[in-house]
Amino acid sequence: MTQNLYTKTVSSSMYRLVTHKDFIDTFSSTLDKLNIKYDMTITSVGNTVFTDVEFPDNKVKFEKLNEEFLMGIRLVNSYDRNYPITIMPRMKRLACLNGMILTRDEKSFNVKQSANLAKEIERLIETKFNEIVNSFGNLQTLVENSIADSIEWKLACKVLEKLLKQPKHLENILRNLNINVVKVVNPLTNTNELAFSSALAETAKLTRWQLYNAITQYLTHGEHISPYVEGALHTKAEKLLNTPLIEVKI
């Protein structure tokens, strides 16, 4: 556990962190009881705490990628109830350290902030932890399907343009694919549009897995991305991972 970061976070006078401290303490003590090794990173934004937990002894090998993924969990707790208590699977691709959050399998719970908080969270963790860990088994098929699904790179740009509404995010994500965004004026409508340029051959294709990883690379290694934006873009990335390109309307 990253104790120095944890102490720094929970001792801040800017937030009502007694509730968050109880939540995180209970979660970590329950993992200790279950004898599960973990590392924990905590981020505070307003009244909400995002906690990423990684399990260094739990890795998944994807044979077709010849890569390993580190298993983990993301916890979200909000004092002002903007979020319910949420526990969702999270993975890290070790080859590039890109984070993956699987919101389709997220587990949300409305646990009352009360004297019974510790007991409720203990019960919650003990009953749901194995279920969440086992959900990673379904991911291998999902990834293998995305690797086999490809599209011409200019059409791939259109897919990402439709998925990602903000030009700043689109530009940075496409840069991870060695593609540049160029703003041009449509002479017929006199409006600004986006065009794309690259050293890639006209017929070169990109897989859905490559598009997904371009997004997660930006979210993991990009600068000044808030947890709220990260969560929203992870949801869009997961939609791409789940949707065959032939079904995407451009």
Residue pairs with C-beta under 8 A, 6 or more apart in sequence:
1 28
1 38
1 39
1 40
2 39
2 40
2 41
2 42
5 41
5 42
6 24
6 40
6 42
9 17
9 42
9 43
9 44
9 49
10 17
10 20
10 21
10 24
10 42
11 17
12 44
15 44
15 46
15 47
15 79
16 47
16 79
17 44
17 49
19 77
19 79
19 113
19 117
20 44
20 49
20 77
20 79
22 117
22 118
23 49
23 75
23 77
23 85
23 117
23 121
24 40
24 42
24 49
24 51
24 75
24 77
26 117
26 118
26 121
26 122
27 51
27 53
27 75
27 121
27 125
28 38
28 40
30 121
30 122
30 125
30 126
31 38
31 53
31 125
34 125
34 126
34 129
36 55
36 57
36 129
37 55
37 56
37 57
38 53
38 54
38 55
38 56
39 53
39 54
39 56
40 51
40 52
40 53
40 54
41 51
41 52
42 49
42 50
42 51
42 52
43 49
43 50
43 51
43 52
43 227
44 50
45 226
45 227
45 228
46 80
47 78
47 79
47 80
47 82
48 76
48 77
48 78
48 79
48 80
48 82
48 83
48 227
49 75
49 76
49 77
49 78
50 74
50 75
50 76
50 227
51 74
51 75
51 76
51 77
52 72
52 73
52 74
52 75
52 90
52 99
53 72
53 73
53 74
53 75
53 90
54 70
54 71
54 72
54 90
54 92
55 70
55 71
55 72
55 73
56 70
58 70
58 71
58 133
59 68
59 69
59 70
59 71
59 94
60 68
60 69
60 71
60 91
60 136
60 139
60 140
61 67
61 68
61 69
62 68
62 69
62 140
62 143
62 144
64 143
64 144
64 147
65 143
65 147
67 93
67 94
67 95
68 94
68 95
69 91
69 92
69 93
69 94
69 100
69 136
69 139
70 91
70 92
70 94
71 89
71 90
71 91
71 133
71 136
72 89
72 90
72 91
72 92
73 87
73 88
73 89
73 90
73 132
74 86
74 87
74 88
74 89
74 90
74 101
75 85
75 86
75 87
76 83
76 85
76 86
76 88
77 83
77 85
77 86
78 84
79 113
84 108
84 109
84 110
84 111
85 108
85 109
85 110
85 111
85 121
85 124
86 106
86 107
86 108
86 109
87 106
87 107
87 108
87 109
87 124
87 128
87 132
88 101
88 102
88 103
88 105
88 106
88 107
88 132
89 101
89 102
89 105
89 106
89 132
89 133
89 135
89 136
90 99
90 100
90 101
90 102
91 99
91 100
91 102
91 136
91 139
92 98
92 99
92 100
93 99
93 100
93 213
93 216
96 213
96 217
97 220
97 221
98 213
98 216
98 217
98 219
98 220
98 221
99 216
99 219
99 220
100 216
100 234
101 231
101 234
101 238
102 135
102 139
102 238
103 231
103 234
103 235
103 238
104 238
104 242
105 132
105 135
107 128
107 131
107 132
109 124
111 117
111 120
111 121
111 124
112 120
142 241
142 242
143 209
143 241
145 208
145 244
146 207
146 208
146 209
146 212
146 241
147 207
147 208
147 209
148 207
149 207
149 208
149 209
149 244
149 245
149 246
150 205
150 206
150 207
150 208
150 245
151 159
151 205
151 206
151 208
151 245
152 202
152 203
152 204
152 205
153 177
153 179
153 196
153 198
153 200
153 204
153 205
153 206
154 196
154 202
155 250
156 177
156 205
156 206
156 211
156 245
157 174
157 179
157 196
158 250
159 211
159 240
159 245
159 248
159 250
160 170
160 173
160 174
160 211
160 214
160 215
161 170
161 194
162 248
162 249
162 250
163 236
163 239
163 240
164 170
164 173
164 215
164 233
164 236
167 181
167 194
169 218
169 233
170 181
170 194
171 181
172 218
172 222
173 214
173 215
173 217
173 218
174 180
174 181
174 196
174 214
176 213
176 214
176 217
176 218
177 198
177 206
177 210
177 211
177 214
178 198
178 199
178 200
179 196
179 197
179 198
179 200
180 196
180 197
180 198
181 194
181 195
181 196
182 194
182 195
182 196
182 197
183 192
183 193
183 194
183 195
184 192
184 193
184 194
184 195
185 191
185 192
185 193
186 192
186 193
208 240
208 241
208 244
208 245
209 241
211 240
212 237
212 240
212 241
215 233
215 236
215 237
215 240
216 234
216 237
218 225
218 233
219 225
219 230
219 233
219 234
219 237
225 233
240 248
